[in-house]
Amino acid sequence: MYQDSNGLWHDKPNRISNNVYIYGLYAKLLGLDVSSYPEYFRRCVVIAKDNYIKIYRHPKKAHPPLSFDECIGMVGLGLLDYSLLKSNHFVYLGKGEKLDSSLIEKLIKAIVESTVAFNINLFMSGKKKVKLRNLWWRKNLQNVKYFATRLNPAHVYVIKRFNGVKPHEEERLMWKFYSDNLRKAKVKSHSDLSQRNMLWALYLMSGDARKAKKLKPWKSFEGYFGSGHPFTKAIKKKYGVR
């Protein structure tokens, strides 16, 4: 009921989700079946070579484009190689560019570009407004894309640890800052529950099972997926919670 005919996991029964790879990672970490994911992933790959990555969430479905959590799900499932991401400067969609001295200039351009697009979107009349998180790809904001499709240093830290690569000290510090802030944040929304579930997975990928358990992930999993979901049942069993 929560797995479809392709063997992919979803958050709701009998409904196709766009987050199948991060859910697949949860399933793997909980000891559930993910045997069909490699074949499905092969069907989603459009281009995967040095300095260019184009992978869809679902075969032949370009939108919505790949997100960082789906990218991390692919890495955690052993589908997306570390060497490929590194060669593309940890940009997971399109042609990667190295972070260089033009960073500040590009950041300023991205802020201006997104602000203009947001205000136009906000004051549109008679047309459907675009959700803020979708603006960069629906309006083709190239300067925003430069940042929106790049894994941040905290995620790079986890991916390196997961692949047995020694991270840089700056990446370790960014991971500590990022994870500490997520861990201490109050859970007020469905999105907050999602971030907490992902933090649990990131802790496990980085080899920190103690901090993963201290999150009490069975609570956020139940809040996000519901008490009847196989993930909630499996995570309670994993940690001996009734």
C-alpha positions in Angstrom: 0.0 0.0 0.0 2.9 2.4 0.8 5.1 0.7 -1.9 4.1 1.1 -5.6 4.4 -1.4 -8.4 8.0 -0.3 -8.9 8.8 -1.1 -5.3 9.3 2.6 -4.4 8.3 3.9 -1.0 5.8 6.8 -0.5 4.5 8.8 2.5 0.8 8.3 1.7 -1.0 5.1 0.7 -1.8 4.7 -3.0 -0.2 8.0 -3.9 2.9 8.7 -6.0 5.4 11.0 -4.2 8.2 13.1 -5.7 10.4 12.2 -2.7 11.0 8.5 -3.5 14.8 8.5 -3.0 14.9 10.1 0.4 12.1 7.8 1.5 14.1 4.9 0.0 17.1 5.9 2.1 14.8 5.8 5.2 13.7 2.4 4.2 17.3 1.2 3.8 18.3 2.5 7.2 15.3 0.8 8.7 16.0 -2.5 7.1 13.1 -2.5 4.6 13.1 -3.5 1.0 14.9 -1.2 -1.5 15.9 -3.9 -4.0 14.1 -2.3 -6.9 15.7 1.2 -6.6 18.9 0.6 -8.7 16.9 -0.4 -11.8 14.5 2.6 -11.3 17.5 4.9 -10.8 19.0 3.8 -14.1 15.7 4.8 -15.8 15.9 8.3 -14.2 19.5 9.1 -15.4 19.5 11.3 -18.4 23.2 12.4 -18.3 25.7 11.5 -15.6 29.3 12.3 -16.5 32.2 14.5 -15.4 31.0 18.1 -15.1 27.4 17.5 -16.0 24.5 15.8 -14.2 20.9 15.5 -15.3 18.8 13.0 -13.3 15.0 13.0 -13.0 13.0 12.1 -9.9 10.9 9.8 -12.1 11.7 8.6 -15.7 10.9 11.1 -18.4 9.6 13.6 -15.9 11.8 16.7 -15.9 9.8 18.7 -13.3 10.0 19.3 -10.5 13.8 19.1 -10.9 16.0 17.1 -8.6 16.3 18.5 -5.0 19.2 18.2 -2.6 17.3 15.7 -0.3 16.6 13.4 -3.3 20.3 13.7 -4.2 21.3 12.7 -0.7 18.8 9.8 -0.9 20.5 8.6 -4.1 23.9 8.9 -2.4 22.8 7.0 0.7 21.2 4.3 -1.4 24.6 3.8 -3.1 23.2 4.9 -6.5 25.0 8.3 -7.1 28.8 8.1 -6.9 30.8 10.5 -4.8 33.4 10.8 -7.6 30.7 12.0 -10.0 29.5 14.7 -7.5 33.1 15.8 -6.8 33.9 16.1 -10.5 30.9 18.4 -10.9 31.9 20.6 -7.9 29.0 19.1 -5.8 26.4 20.6 -8.1 23.8 17.9 -8.5 21.9 19.4 -11.5 23.4 20.7 -14.7 27.0 21.8 -15.3 29.0 22.4 -12.2 31.1 25.5 -11.6 33.8 25.9 -9.0 33.2 28.4 -6.2 35.7 31.2 -7.0 36.3 34.9 -6.5 33.1 35.8 -8.3 31.0 34.2 -5.5 30.0 37.5 -3.9 29.1 39.0 -7.3 26.9 36.0 -8.1 25.3 36.0 -4.7 24.3 39.6 -5.1 22.9 38.9 -8.6 21.0 36.0 -7.2 19.5 38.1 -4.4 18.4 40.8 -6.9 17.1 38.2 -9.4 15.1 36.3 -6.8 13.7 39.5 -5.2 12.5 40.9 -8.5 10.9 37.5 -9.5 9.3 37.2 -6.0 7.7 40.7 -6.3 6.5 40.1 -9.8 5.0 36.8 -8.6 3.5 38.4 -5.6 1.7 41.1 -7.5 0.5 38.9 -10.4 -3.2 39.3 -11.0 -5.4 36.8 -12.7 -2.7 34.2 -12.9 -1.7 31.3 -10.6 1.1 32.3 -8.4 4.3 30.2 -8.2 5.4 28.8 -4.9 8.5 30.5 -3.6 10.6 27.3 -3.6 9.8 26.7 -7.3 10.6 30.2 -8.5 14.2 29.5 -9.6 13.3 26.8 -12.1 9.8 28.0 -13.2 11.2 31.4 -14.0 14.7 30.1 -15.1 16.6 32.2 -12.6 20.2 31.3 -13.6 22.0 33.2 -10.8 19.8 31.5 -8.2 20.3 28.2 -9.8 24.0 28.5 -9.2 23.3 28.2 -5.5 20.0 26.3 -5.5 21.5 23.1 -7.2 24.7 23.0 -5.1 25.1 20.8 -2.0 26.1 23.0 0.9 29.4 22.2 2.9 27.4 20.5 5.7 25.9 18.0 3.2 29.3 17.5 1.5 30.7 16.7 5.0 28.2 13.9 5.4 28.7 12.6 1.9 32.4 12.4 2.4 32.1 10.6 5.7 29.7 8.2 4.2 32.1 7.4 1.4 35.2 7.2 3.6 36.7 10.5 2.4 38.3 12.8 5.0 36.3 16.1 5.0 37.9 19.6 5.3 37.8 21.2 8.7 35.5 24.0 7.3 33.0 21.3 6.2 33.1 19.8 9.7 32.4 23.2 11.3 29.6 23.9 8.9 28.1 20.4 9.6 28.2 21.1 13.3 26.6 24.5 12.9 23.9 23.1 10.5 23.1 20.0 12.5 23.1 21.8 15.9 20.6 24.4 14.6 18.3 21.8 13.1 18.5 19.7 16.3 17.6 22.6 18.6 14.9 24.0 16.4 11.3 23.8 17.5 9.0 21.5 15.5 6.1 23.6 14.4 5.1 22.3 11.0 5.1 19.3 8.6 8.2 20.8 7.0 10.0 20.8 10.4 9.2 17.1 10.9 10.6 16.4 7.4 13.9 18.2 8.3 14.2 16.3 11.5 13.7 13.0 9.8 16.4 13.9 7.3 18.7 15.0 10.1 18.3 11.5 11.6 19.4 9.9 8.3 22.3 12.4 8.0 23.6 11.5 11.4 23.5 7.8 10.5 25.3 8.4 7.2 28.0 10.4 9.0 28.4 7.5 11.5 26.9 9.2 14.6 24.3 6.7 15.7 24.2 8.2 19.2 23.1 11.6 18.1 20.6 10.0 15.7 19.0 8.2 18.6 19.0 11.3 20.8 16.7 13.0 18.2 14.0 10.5 19.3 13.2 10.0 15.6 10.2 7.8 16.2 8.3 10.9 17.3 9.0 12.9 14.1 8.4 9.8 11.9 5.0 9.3 13.5 4.2 13.0 13.1 5.2 13.0 9.5 4.2 9.6 8.2 1.4 8.6 10.7 1.3 5.7 13.1 0.3 3.1 10.5 3.1 3.7 8.1 5.7 0.9 7.9 8.5 3.4 8.5 6.9 4.4 11.9 6.5 0.8 12.9 10.0 -0.1 11.8 11.7 2.9 13.6 9.9 2.1 16.8 11.0 -1.5 16.6 14.6 -0.4 15.8 14.7 1.7 19.0 12.5 -0.5 21.2 9.7 2.0 21.5 6.1 1.1 21.9 
